[in-house]
């Protein structure tokens, strides 16, 4: 199994703007989203996690400076990672 579409190496967003991270796996498998190596759960209302078939998405409606971090999407031994920078207003 591999990522057919990986996360971008880096992403810059403006504070208060929305952003979306999307990656596609070669097979439909369970995944885990992490921010700075800490698991993001669906209970955290700041993040919207969804998937359609093998495409997995993490969405933030309104970026804050706290969203500046390394984000990783992992499935088994396969992972893709990006660094998000947030530009303050």
N, C-alpha and C positions, 0 to 999 in steps of 0.2 A: 504494500500500500504506500502511496505517496500523495503529495499535494500536487494536483493538476494546476491550480492557481494558488500561489503563495501570497502572504501578506507583503505589502511594499516594504522595502528596507527601512524607510523612514517616512513620516508624515508630519507636516507642519499645519497647525490649525490656529485660528484666532480665538481668543477667549470669548466665550458666550456663543460661538458658532457650533453647529452640529458636525459630527464626523462619524464615518462608518468604516469598520474593518471587515473585509470579506476574504475568505479563502475557500477553495474547493478541493475536496479529497477525491481520490480515484475510486473509493468504495464508501458506502454509507456505514460509518462507524461512530461510536460515541466520542465526543471531544470534550476538552476542558480548556476554558479561557483563563489566563492568568495575567495579573498586572503586577510587575516587579516580583514575580515568583509566588504571588499569593492568589489563590483561586478566587475567581469572580463568580458569585452565586446569583441565581435568579431572584433571590430575596433583595438584592441591592437594586433599588428602583432607579438609580442613576444610569445603569446599563440595561439595554434591551438586547437579549441574546435570542437569536432565532436561527432556524435552518430550514432549507427547502432541499429535500433529497440529500445531495452530498455537498451543498454550499452552505457554509456557516458564517453568520454575521454577528458582529458586536456593534451596537449603535449607541451614541451619546447625543442627546438632544441639545445640550448646552455645555460646552467644554469649560472647565475651570482649570486653574493653574495646577490643581491636584491631579488632573488627568495626564500631566506630563510624566511619561513612564515608558517602560518596556512592556509590550504586550506579547503574549505567546499563546498560540493555539496548538494544543497537543492532542494526538490520538495515538495511543499505544506508544511505540518508540519513535514515531514521526512527529516533527514539530515545525512550525514556521513562526517567525518572530519579526516584530517591527518596533521602532522607537517613535513615539509621538511627542512632539514638542508643541507647547501651547504658548502663543505670543500674546502677552498681556496688552490690554487696551490703554 
